[in-house]
Amino acid sequence: MIHGHLEDFLTGETLVDTDDERYRQQLARLLVTKKGFAKSEIEPRLVIETLFAGCFVSSKIDFVVKLNGRRVMLLRYGPGSLVTRQRPALAAARVLDPGQIIPLAVVSNGQDAEVLESRSGKVLAQGLAAIPDRPALLAMMADLDFSPLAESRRERELRILNAFDVEVCCAGGPCPLPNAPEG
């Protein structure tokens, strides 16, 4: 449902006002007002682009929290069941930054959340209140594993992200490459 336009809480940009975007804005406010992160410590709307078997996918990463120069927590929003959001969020946390794994991945539907350890995939905590605040995340950083994913696993994670995030067109197949000739 499109409601018009809204101003992005983090950047001030004008965005299309949808129900999903309203949840994203609530999560951004939560990170700043309740969890204590500065707006400048949150990278919004990052993208990972993949192309496998002729299927181009642009995976959106809603927020990445960066502290002391390191990406430490990734957050992806999606409506519905959180368990279905875990695997693509883990893949994104493992491949977004080739120089490191983002050690924590959070999945949220705007009403609930799960905090995952990105390397193992283990659920560490549940609920919006369980998302670490700035002081807790700073305290955790010394014990988190930022080491990069082995190159042999990187392509597998990109394929997983591609498969989970592919959009299906009304014709029943994957959407074509952008700017591809029709026919």
GUVOKOL-766705 format. One record per atom (N, C-alpha, C): x, y, z. Coordinates in steps of 0.05 Angstrom, whole numbers, padded with zeros to 5 digits, always signed. Example, Ala and Ser with C-alpha at 12.3 -4.5 7.8 and 13.67 -1.06 7.14 Angstrom:
+00264-00114+00156
+00246-00090+00156
+00264-00066+00156
+00257-00045+00142
+00273-00021+00143
+00258+00001+00157
This chain:
+00017-00023+00000
+00000+00000+00000
+00018+00025+00000
+00014+00042-00019
+00030+00067-00021
+00013+00090-00009
+00025+00104+00010
+00011+00125+00024
+00021+00153+00016
+00039+00154-00003
+00051+00180-00011
+00081+00179-00008
+00092+00199+00006
+00120+00201+00011
+00125+00207+00040
+00149+00200+00050
+00157+00207+00077
+00187+00214+00077
+00195+00227+00099
+00223+00235+00101
+00238+00213+00117
+00260+00204+00106
+00276+00184+00119
+00288+00194+00145
+00284+00180+00167
+00293+00188+00193
+00323+00192+00194
+00338+00175+00181
+00367+00176+00183
+00380+00196+00165
+00369+00199+00140
+00383+00215+00120
+00368+00240+00112
+00342+00241+00118
+00326+00264+00109
+00316+00261+00080
+00324+00240+00066
+00316+00236+00038
+00286+00231+00037
+00273+00237+00014
+00245+00231+00010
+00243+00203-00001
+00226+00187+00012
+00222+00159+00005
+00193+00154+00000
+00186+00133-00015
+00159+00125-00019
+00149+00114+00008
+00125+00124+00016
+00113+00116+00041
+00096+00092+00038
+00107+00069+00046
+00092+00043+00046
+00090+00033+00074
+00074+00012+00078
+00072-00001+00104
+00100-00011+00112
+00114-00024+00094
+00140-00035+00099
+00160-00013+00106
+00159+00009+00092
+00178+00031+00098
+00172+00043+00125
+00147+00043+00133
+00140+00053+00160
+00153+00036+00181
+00153+00010+00177
+00167-00008+00196
+00197-00003+00196
+00209+00001+00172
+00237+00007+00171
+00244+00033+00186
+00227+00053+00183
+00232+00078+00197
+00229+00074+00227
+00211+00057+00236
+00208+00051+00265
+00234+00038+00275
+00245+00020+00259
+00270+00006+00267
+00293+00026+00268
+00294+00044+00249
+00315+00065+00249
+00313+00082+00275
+00289+00090+00281
+00284+00106+00306
+00292+00090+00331
+00286+00064+00331
+00293+00047+00354
+00323+00046+00357
+00338+00043+00335
+00367+00042+00337
+00379+00068+00348
+00367+00090+00341
+00378+00116+00349
+00367+00124+00377
+00341+00124+00380
+00330+00135+00405
+00331+00116+00429
+00328+00090+00424
+00328+00071+00446
+00354+00056+00449
+00368+00051+00427
+00393+00036+00428
+00418+00053+00429
+00415+00079+00424
+00437+00098+00429
+00457+00101+00406
+00451+00090+00383
+00470+00094+00360
+00466+00122+00348
+00488+00133+00339
+00486+00159+00325
+00477+00152+00296
+00462+00171+00285
+00453+00167+00257
+00477+00161+00239
+00499+00174+00244
+00523+00170+00227
+00536+00142+00230
+00528+00127+00251
+00538+00100+00255
+00521+00079+00241
+00500+00088+00227
+00481+00069+00214
+00482+00075+00184
+00489+00054+00169
+00489+00055+00140
+00462+00044+00130
+00445+00061+00118
+00419+00051+00109
+00420+00042+00079
+00402+00024+00072
+00396+00017+00045
+00420+00009+00028
+00436-00009+00038
+00459-00020+00023
+00448-00042+00005
+00463-00049-00016
+00454-00068-00036
+00476-00088-00042
+00469-00113-00046
+00487-00133-00056
+00474-00143-00082
+00489-00141-00104
+00478-00149-00130
+00491-00176-00138
+00474-00195-00147
+00483-00221-00156
+00471-00228-00182
+00485-00245-00197
+00476-00255-00223
+00484-00284-00225
+00465-00302-00223
+00470-00331-00226
+00448-00342-00244
+00457-00359-00263
+00438-00372-00281
+00420-00352-00295
+00430-00329-00302
+00415-00309-00316
+00395-00294-00299
+00397-00298-00273
+00378-00286-00255
+00392-00264-00239
+00386-00239-00245
+00398-00216-00231
+00381-00209-00207
+00394-00206-00184
+00380-00200-00159
+00394-00177-00145
+00379-00158-00136
+00389-00136-00120
+00378-00140-00092
+00396-00150-00074
+00388-00155-00046
+00392-00130-00029
+00371-00122-00016
+00372-00098+00000
+00379-00104+00029
+00397-00088+00040
+00405-00090+00068
+00395-00065+00081
+00376-00067+00099
+00363-00044+00110
+00382-00026+00126
+00397-00038+00144
+00415-00023+00161
+00440-00039+00168
+00463-00025+00169
+00488-00036+00180
+00498-00017+00200
+00504-00027+00224
+00515-00010+00245
+00545-00013+00244
+00559+00010+00244
+00588+00011+00242
+00599+00026+00267
+00616+00012+00283
+00628+00023+00306
+00658+00021+00304
+00672+00041+00312
+00702+00041+00312
+00713+00032+00285
+00699+00041+00263
+00709+00034+00236
+00702+00006+00226
+00687-00009+00241
+00681-00037+00233
+00650-00041+00232
+00642-00054+00211
+00614-00062+00209
+00609-00085+00229
+00592-00080+00248
+00589-00100+00270
+00561-00113+00271
+00540-00100+00260
+00513-00111+00261
+00498-00103+00236
+00485-00123+00224
+00469-00120+00200
+00440-00125+00208
+00421-00108+00198
+00393-00112+00204
+00377-00113+00178
+00362-00134+00175
+00344-00136+00152
+00315-00138+00162
+00298-00123+00150
+00270-00123+00155
+00256-00140+00134
+00235-00154+00143
+00217-00168+00124
+00192-00175+00138
+00169-00172+00125
+00144-00179+00138
+00142-00209+00142
+00126-00217+00162
+00120-00245+00165
+00139-00259+00184
+00143-00285+00179
+00158-00302+00196
+00188-00295+00197
+00200-00294+00220
+00228-00288+00223
+00246-00311+00214
+00237-00336+00218
+00254-00359+00212
+00260-00359+00181
+00241-00350+00165
+00246-00349+00136
+00265-00327+00128
+00271-00309+00146
+00288-00286+00140
+00317-00291+00149
+00321-00312+00166
+00347-00317+00177
+00369-00323+00156
+00364-00342+00139
+00385-00351+00121
+00395-00329+00102
+00378-00313+00089
+00388-00292+00072
+00402-00270+00088
+00394-00265+00113
+00407-00245+00129
+00435-00254+00136
+00438-00280+00143
+00464-00291+00148
+00482-00290+00124
+00472-00297+00101
+00488-00295+00076
+00497-00267+00071
+00479-00248+00075
+00486-00220+00071
+00508-00211+00090
+00506-00219+00115
+00526-00211+00135
+00553-00224+00129
+00553-00247+00116
+00577-00261+00110
+00591-00249+00085
+00576-00236+00067
+00589-00228+00041
+00588-00198+00035
+00573-00182+00050
+00570-00154+00044
+00598-00140+00043
+00614-00146+00062
+00641-00134+00064
+00661-00156+00059
+00675-00156+00036
+00694-00178+00030
+00717-00180+00050
+00723-00159+00064
+00745-00159+00083
+00738-00169+00111
+00712-00174+00116
+00704-00183+00142
+00676-00195+00141
+00670-00212+00160
+00642-00219+00165
+00631-00198+00184
+00606-00191+00180
+00592-00174+00199
+00582-00194+00221
+00593-00192+00245
+00589-00214+00264
+00561-00218+00274
+00544-00198+00274
+00516-00201+00283
+00497-00194+00261
+00476-00211+00258
+00455-00206+00239
+00429-00205+00254
+00413-00185+00249
+00386-00183+00262
+00365-00184+00240
+00345-00201+00245
+00322-00202+00227
+00298-00191+00243
+00281-00175+00230
+00258-00164+00244
+00235-00161+00224
+00211-00165+00235
+00187-00159+00220
+00174-00133+00230
+00189-00118+00246
+00179-00093+00257
+00166-00096+00284
+00157-00120+00290
+00144-00125+00315
+00159-00145+00333
+00177-00160+00321
+00194-00179+00335
+00221-00179+00321
+00241-00191+00334
+00267-00193+00322
+00282-00217+00333
+00302-00225+00318
+00321-00246+00326
+00349-00236+00321
+00367-00239+00340
+00395-00232+00338
+00410-00258+00333
+00425-00259+00311
+00439-00283+00302
+00469-00278+00302
+00484-00299+00309
+00513-00298+00306
+00519-00306+00277
+00531-00289+00262
+00532-00293+00233
+00549-00317+00224
+00570-00323+00238
+00587-00345+00229
+00573-00372+00233
+00561-00376+00256
+00548-00402+00262
+00519-00403+00254
+00506-00380+00253
+00477-00379+00248
+00460-00383+00273
+00473-00385+00296
+00459-00390+00321
+00443-00365+00329
+00418-00370+00338
+00401-00349+00349
+00411-00343+00377
+00420-00318+00381
+00430-00310+00407
+00409-00298+00425
+00389-00285+00414
+00368-00272+00430
+00344-00266+00412
+00321-00262+00425
+00296-00257+00411
+00283-00232+00423
+00269-00218+00405
+00254-00194+00414
+00268-00168+00406
+00252-00147+00402
+00264-00121+00395
+00282-00111+00418
+00274-00117+00442
+00290-00108+00465
+00317-00122+00466
+00320-00145+00453
+00345-00160+00453
+00366-00149+00433
+00358-00132+00415
+00377-00120+00397
+00397-00104+00414
+00423-00110+00412
+00443-00097+00430
+00442-00067+00426
+00445-00053+00449
+00448-00024+00447
+00477-00017+00443
+00483+00008+00439
+00510+00017+00432
+00531+00008+00454
+00526+00014+00480
+00545+00005+00500
+00550-00025+00500
+00528-00041+00497
+00531-00070+00497
+00547-00080+00473
+00541-00068+00450
+00555-00075+00425
+00585-00068+00427
+00591-00045+00438
+00619-00037+00442
+00633-00057+00460
+00620-00065+00481
+00631-00084+00500
+00636-00112+00488
+00619-00119+00469
+00620-00145+00456
+00642-00147+00435
+00650-00124+00424
+00667-00123+00400
+00693-00139+00403
+00705-00138+00426
+00731-00152+00430
+00728-00182+00427
+00703-00193+00432
+00699-00222+00431
+00686-00231+00405
+00680-00212+00387
+00667-00220+00362
+00687-00228+00341
+00679-00246+00323
+00697-00256+00302
+00691-00240+00276
+00709-00223+00268
+00706-00207+00244
+00721-00219+00220
+00735-00241+00224
+00751-00253+00203
+00734-00258+00178
+00746-00253+00154
+00730-00256+00130
+00722-00285+00124
+00702-00288+00109
+00693-00314+00100
+00713-00326+00081
+00718-00352+00083
+00736-00365+00064
+00725-00361+00035
+00743-00355+00017
+00735-00349-00011
+00719-00372-00023
+00725-00397-00015
+00711-00420-00025
+00681-00420-00017
+00674-00406+00005
+00647-00405+00014
+00632-00380+00004
+00647-00361-00004
+00635-00335-00012
+00614-00338-00035
+00621-00353-00056
+00603-00356-00078
+00578-00371-00070
+00581-00391-00052
+00557-00406-00042
+00538-00387-00028
+00549-00369-00011
+00532-00350+00004
+00518-00331-00015
+00533-00322-00036
+00521-00304-00056
+00498-00318-00071
+00502-00344-00077
+00481-00359-00090
+00456-00362-00072
+00461-00366-00047
+00438-00369-00028
+00423-00342-00027
+00438-00320-00025
+00425-00294-00024
+00409-00289-00050
+00420-00296-00072
+00407-00294-00098
+00381-00310-00099
+00382-00335-00089
+00358-00352-00090
+00336-00342-00071
+00344-00333-00047
+00323-00324-00028
+00311-00298-00036
+00327-00280-00049
+00317-00253-00054
+00306-00248-00082
+00305-00269-00099
+00295-00265-00126
+00265-00258-00124
+00258-00239-00141
+00230-00231-00142
+00217-00245-00166
+00193-00255-00163
+00180-00269-00184
+00159-00250-00197
+00161-00248-00223
+00142-00230-00237
+00115-00243-00240
+00096-00228-00249
+00068-00238-00252
+00067-00260-00273
+00087-00262-00291
+00087-00284-00310
+00097-00310-00298
+00105-00309-00272
+00113-00334-00259
+00142-00340-00259
+00158-00324-00273
+00187-00328-00273
+00202-00305-00261
+00228-00309-00258
+00244-00287-00246
+00244-00262-00264
+00246-00240-00252
+00247-00215-00267
+00272-00214-00284
+00270-00202-00308
+00293-00201-00325
+00315-00182-00315
+00338-00183-00328
+00359-00164-00321
+00350-00136-00327
+00358-00117-00311
+00351-00089-00316
+00363-00080-00343
+00347-00065-00358
+00356-00055-00384
+00361-00077-00405
+00351-00101-00400
+00355-00123-00420
+00335-00119-00442
+00342-00125-00467
+00323-00123-00488
+00301-00144-00485
+00277-00137-00491
+00254-00155-00489
+00253-00173-00513
+00241-00197-00509
+00237-00215-00532
+00249-00241-00529
